[in-house]
Amino acid sequence: MALGRRLALPAAGAGLLGGLFMIAVMILVMGTSGMGYASPLSLGMASLAFTITPPLAMFPTLMAMMGIKLPAPVMSQLSGAIHSGHIPAAMVAKLGPMLVAMHVPAARVQMIGQLMTGHATNGTVATLMSQLPPSARSAVMAAMPVSAGHVVVGTILHFAFAAFLGIAFFAIITGAAWFLPALRNPMALMTAGMIGGGVVYVINRWAILPPVDPMMSLVPQIAFFLVHLLFGLVVGTILAMVLRQGPVRDLLPAAR
């Protein structure tokens, strides 16, 4: 279809530009709120491809943020194990009953054990961090080591998804405008784009991301929702500009 061929490249470009605005805003929001400027890519999008867990060196800080204060002798043994880079299974087994006796919930004790033994999943990390106070959660995210590989993969995944969404938005909105000429108005197109962004947020937030990328639940959700609207606005604006061009406009059926 001639119209599809003319729209494909602008659609991908619109998605990439919208994705650039999205990630720039999230980097600024999370960075200035103390979560780490690299977190959206290094911890968020990258967790689609990697299991991301706090390094052993962070465990004393993590335990303190959870309000867990181990006896000095136990803490000394744990620090020695952490320094060696390996926590023995026997030590993990000994810590479990001790933490339960300290009234730490059993589910949390199990997750701590999974982290210590290297068997944690992204879901484990996201659940454990979601139980921390917001300030402690932000501090842990900011203290997580930034991996260049994670940032690169996260960037690729983010912009690939953004380009796909740009093409999908162009196809759906233009298809609707084919049958509803009133939708070809620039304001209507921008509004449709923002509605699409809101729909994508809802689908991501409650259907796709919980099982696929649970770490994304840690990002500020109000900002996450607003950047989806921004993405839709950018894509809708570019679509309005493209549809006003004569060669493209002439491919649409005349309004009746």
N, C-alpha and C positions, 0 to 999 in steps of 0.2 A: 504494500500500500504506500502510495507516494507521500501521504501525510505522515505516516509512521517513520519513513526514512528521513524526512525533514526535521522531525521532532526528536529523533533518537539522540543525536549529539548534544543539542541544547538541554535535553532532559537530564543526561548524565552530568553535564556541566552545572546545571542548576542544583542537582543533588550534592555535587562536590562542594559548591559554594555554600549551600545550606549547612552541610556537614562541617565546613570550616568555621562558620559562625557558631554552631552548636558546641564544638569542642573548645573553641577559644573562650566562650562564656563559662563552660564548666570548669576549665582550667583556672580561670580567674576566681570563680566562686569558691571552688574547693581549696585553692591555694590561699586566698585571703581569709578563709574561715579556719585555717590551721590543719587542713587535711592533706596538704602536700600538693604542689602544682602538677606533679607528674601522675598523681593517683588516677585521674580519669582514664588514662591510657595504660599505665603500668599495672594497675590493680583491677580496673573495671573491664575495659574491652579485652585486655590480654587474658583475662580469666576464661574467655571462650576457648582458649587453646592451651592454657597452662593451669596447673594446680598451684595456687599462691598461698603460702603459709608463712607466718612470722618465723624468722630464723631463731635457732635455739638461744642466741645471745639476748633475745628480747624477752625470754620467759620470766626472769625476775621482775621486769617492768610490767609485763602483762599480768602476772599474779598480783602485784601490788595494786594495779588498776581495778582488778576484780575484788579488791578488799581482802585478799588472802595473805595472811602473814604466817609463814612457817616458822617453827622453832629454829633458833640459831644453828644448832648442830645439823639439822636436816637441810637448812638453806646452804650451809657450808658444803655439804656433800653434793647437793644439787648444782651449786656453782662450779664445783670441780668437774662434775660430769659435763656440764655445759661447755666449760673451757676445753674439754677433751674432744668436743664435737659429737658426743654420743651419750645418750641417757640409757643405762641398762634397763632391760625389761623388769628385772627384780626391783629396781628403784621405783619404777612406775607403779608396779604392783603394790609396793609398800606405801606409796603416796596416796593411792586410791582410798583405802579405809581411813587414813588420817584426815583427808579432806572431807570425807563424809562425816567423820566425828566432829569436824569444825563447822558442820551444818551447811556445807557447800552442796547444792542440789546434785543428785546423782547424775542427771543428764549432763550437767556442766562438768562433773568429774570425768565422765566418759569422754567428752570432747577434749578436755585437757590431755587425757591419756593418748588420744588419737594424734593430737598435735606433737606430743613428746616422742611418740614412736614413729612418726612420719606416715601415719595412715589416714591423716585428715583429708577431707575433700574440700572443695570451695564452699560447699553447703555447710560443712562443719565450721569453717572459719567465719562465714557470714553470720551464721546463727550465734556463735559465741560472741562475735563483735557487736552484734545487734543488742546483746544483753548488757553491754557496757553503757555507762552514762555517756551522753553525746560528747562531752569534753574529752573523756578517756578514749572513746572510739576515734575521735579526730587525731588525738596524739599518737595512737597506735598506727593509724594510716600514714601519718606524716613521718613516723620513724621507720616504716618499712623500707628496706633497701630498694633503690630504683635500678631496675635491670634494663640496659639498653635494648636487649633482645625483646623484652616484654613491650617496651615502648614502640619499637618498630612494628612488631606484630599487631599490637593494639591499634596503631595508626592505620595500617593496611586494612584491618578488619573494619575499622570505623568508616573509612572513606569508601570501601567497597560496598558496605551496607547503605551509605548515604547515596552513592550513585544509583544503586538498585532502587532505592525509594524514590529518587528523583524521576527515574524512568516510569515507575509504577504510578506516581502522582500524575505525571503528564498524560499517561495512557488513560487513567480512570477519569480525570477531570475533562480531558479533551473529548473522550467518548461521551461523557454526559453533555458537554457543550454541543456535540454533533446533533443531539436530539432536542436540546434546550437552548436555543439561541440566546435567551436572556442571560445565560451563564457566561457568555463571552464578554460581558462587561468586566473591565479590570478589577473593580472592587469585588465583584462576585467571584472572580477567579482567585483573588487573594484570600477572600473569606473561605472559599472551598479548600485552598491549600492549608489554612490554619485549622480548619475542621479535620482535615486529613491528618495533620500533625497530632492533634488531640486524640484521634482514634488510634494512631500508631502507639502513642504513649500508653493508652489504656491496655491495648493488646500486649505490648511489651511488659508492662508493669505487672499484670495479673495472669497472663497466659504463657508468654514465651520465656521471660527472664528468670522466674523462680526456679524452674527445673534446669534451664540451660546455662544461665549466668547469674547465680544467686548473689555474687559479689556486687552487682549493680544495685542491689537493694540498699547498699550503704551510702550511695550518693544522695545529696540533698534533693528530696523528691519535688519540692516546689520549683526549684531551679530546673530540674530535669523535665518537668512538665512544660515550663515556659520555653525552654530551648526547643522542644518539639513544636510548639506553636511558632517560634521564630523560624525554624526550618521550613514549616509549611508556608509561612509568609514569604520567605525568600523564593521558594520554588513557585508559588502562585504568582509572584510579581514577575519573575522571568517568563513564565508561561504567558502572562498577559502581554508582555512585550513581544514575544515570538508570534502570538496569534494576531497581533496588529500588523505584522509584515504582510505586504501584498501577496507574495507567492504562497504563503501559508494560509492567509485568510481566504484566498480564492479556492482553496481546496475544500473548505467547509461548505456544506449545503447552504444555500441562501435562506435567510429567515423568512418564514411565511407569516 
